[in-house]
Amino acid sequence: MNNPPRILVITCAAIAREVNEIKKMNHWSHMELQAISADLHTTPQKIPQAVANLIDLAAGTYDSIFVAYGDCGTSGELDRLLADRGVSRLPGAHCYDFLAGEKTYASLQHEEPGTFYLTDFLTIHFERLVIGTLGLDRFPELLPLYFGHYKRLVYLAQTDSTELTELAKKAATRLNLQFKKIFTGSGVMLPVLDAKMSEWNPGSVN
């Protein structure tokens, strides 16, 4: 029996837990993950090169490489670099797209354009990644400047955690926004990765 192909998934740390859970659930021991710091979302122009560097380092070591990122504010530059290397990624502009699903996300935006989104990762790291990055811990008077045009906070929940839900509610209160929770699970990540696994290893049985 041939050995399964070695697969590398390069993922944003913000969804690394979800990707790893999918890997474990499906017993994809031949899949390896490499995560890039979610802090790069504050400087999205650096994301494409960070991803490209890992792809180039992995060349010749893995049979296939996949990127678990959205465009994430790179204005198409990530897709241009991936196209040059023959590597595909998760569909969508950002993680809200592939967690909620493009139709649900579009519906949420149509319902209320002034929506701020949290995922499990952003909820856990809200103080550092939102409050700290924007300097609201030091200059709370800037809150209306940053969030005055927002009306609500939507928590896209990957896990049905009471603790995380309470943290998300506190974040909404902190930002003076209405609160809404939608359970997404891993969104389209599971079917997309499952399809890619079948493509990479056609003879496999999940």
Secondary structure, 3 states (H helix, E strand, C coil): CCCCCCEEEEEEHHHHHHHHHHHHHCCCCCEEEEEECHHHHHCHHHHHHHHHHHHHHHCCCCCEEEEECCCCCCCCHHHHHHHHHCCEECCCCCHHHHHHCHHHHHHHHHHCCCEEEECHHHHHCHHHHHHHHHCCCCCHHHHHHHHCCCCEEEEEECCCCHHHHHHHHHHHHHCCCEEEEEECCCCCHHHHHHHHHHHHCCCCCC
